Amino acid sequence: MGTAGALGLAYSRYALGERVLAMNGDSILQLSLASMWNLHAARGAEASIALACVPDTSRYGSVGVNEEGWVTSFSEKSTGRKPGFINGGVYLFEPSVMDRVVKDRSISLERQVLPAQLTRGLLAFKSAGYFIDIGIPQDLARAQSELGVVVGL
């Protein structure tokens, strides 16, 4: 069902009409969820995304943010190494966002829902906390070493 299709299905069954906190299952970002929640509410955001600050965005693609703290763009992965902010895999969505997610077909949060949200407003929550994505074997091994846990597939 894709990342958004599965989230939409869960929303329709278990959280209809509620604000949704969603997280990627293959990454860890250290942040204050309470601070993110409070910023989201205080700014009246319809959708918020946690951003991780990394020394090299080339593997992930980067996220552009304006001076007011709203996401302006998602850039594809590149060959040039540069520091910046990436999608940290933690999201807050109001029911109005979740109601637009199609529940009975495959849809991608990263490639379809989030880019479409740019015109409606997507609030950035920047984190300088620990980040790791276990999407490649080297980082799975690094996570096991750094976090002292065994992560199985």
C-alpha positions in Angstrom: 0.0 0.0 0.0 3.0 2.3 0.2 3.9 4.4 3.2 0.9 6.7 2.9 -1.6 4.1 1.9 -0.8 2.0 5.0 -1.0 5.1 7.2 -4.3 6.1 5.6 -5.8 2.7 6.3 -4.7 2.7 9.9 -6.1 6.2 10.3 -9.4 5.2 8.9 -9.7 2.2 11.2 -8.2 3.5 14.5 -7.7 7.3 14.6 -10.4 8.9 12.4 -10.7 12.6 13.3 -7.6 12.7 15.4 -4.2 14.3 15.0 -1.7 11.7 13.8 1.9 11.2 14.9 3.7 8.9 12.4 7.3 7.7 12.3 9.4 5.8 9.8 10.2 2.3 11.1 13.8 2.1 9.6 15.3 5.3 11.1 15.8 6.9 14.5 15.9 10.7 15.1 16.5 12.0 18.6 14.1 14.9 19.2 11.6 16.3 21.7 8.2 15.1 20.6 6.6 17.5 23.1 8.4 20.4 21.5 7.4 19.3 18.0 3.8 18.9 19.1 3.7 22.3 20.8 5.3 24.1 17.8 2.8 22.3 15.5 -0.2 23.5 17.6 1.2 27.0 18.3 1.7 27.7 14.6 -1.6 26.2 13.6 0.1 23.8 11.2 -1.9 21.3 9.1 1.3 19.1 8.8 4.7 19.1 10.4 7.9 17.2 9.5 10.9 16.7 11.7 14.2 17.4 9.9 17.5 15.9 10.8 20.7 17.9 10.4 23.4 15.7 8.6 26.9 16.4 7.4 26.1 15.0 3.9 22.7 15.1 2.3 23.7 13.3 -0.9 22.3 9.9 0.2 19.0 11.3 1.3 18.2 14.5 -0.7 17.7 17.8 1.1 14.8 19.8 2.4 14.5 23.6 1.8 13.0 25.7 4.6 12.2 29.4 4.5 12.8 32.0 7.2 9.4 31.5 8.7 10.1 27.7 9.2 7.9 26.3 6.4 9.3 23.7 4.0 9.7 25.1 0.5 11.2 22.2 -1.4 12.4 18.6 -1.5 15.6 18.1 -3.5 16.5 14.7 -4.9 19.6 12.8 -3.9 22.8 14.3 -5.5 26.4 13.4 -6.0 27.7 16.6 -4.3 28.4 16.3 -0.6 27.0 19.1 1.5 25.6 19.5 5.0 22.0 20.3 5.5 18.6 19.1 6.6 16.9 15.9 5.5 13.5 14.3 6.1 14.0 12.8 9.6 11.0 10.5 9.3 8.7 11.9 12.0 5.4 13.6 11.1 2.4 15.3 12.6 -0.8 15.4 10.5 -4.1 17.0 11.2 -7.3 15.1 10.1 -7.6 17.4 7.1 -4.3 16.0 5.7 -5.2 12.4 6.5 -8.7 12.7 4.9 -6.9 13.5 1.6 -4.9 10.3 1.7 -6.4 7.6 -0.5 -6.8 4.5 1.6 -7.4 1.8 -1.0 -4.4 2.1 -3.3 -0.6 2.4 -3.1 0.6 5.9 -2.3 3.9 7.3 -1.1 4.2 9.7 1.7 7.6 10.9 0.6 6.9 11.1 -3.2 3.2 12.1 -3.3 1.7 13.3 0.0 4.5 15.5 1.4 5.3 17.3 -1.9 1.6 18.0 -2.4 1.4 19.5 1.1 4.0 22.2 0.2 1.3 24.4 -1.3 -0.9 24.0 1.8 1.8 24.4 4.4 4.3 21.9 5.8 6.0 23.1 9.0 9.6 22.2 9.7 10.8 21.0 13.1 14.6 21.1 13.0 16.5 18.6 15.1 20.3 18.4 15.7 19.8 15.1 17.6 21.2 11.7 16.7 20.0 10.3 13.4 20.5 7.0 11.7 18.7 5.3 8.8 19.3 1.5 8.6 18.4 1.4 4.9 21.9 0.1 3.9 23.8 -2.8 5.5 26.7 -0.5 6.7 24.3 1.6 8.7 22.5 -1.4 10.1 25.8 -2.6 11.5 26.6 0.9 12.8 23.2 1.1 14.5 23.9 -2.3 16.2 27.2 -1.0 17.4 26.3 2.5 18.4 22.9 1.6 20.0 24.0 -1.7 21.6 21.1 -3.6 20.2 20.5 -6.4 17.7 18.4 -5.3 14.8 16.9 -8.2 12.9 15.3 -8.2 9.5 
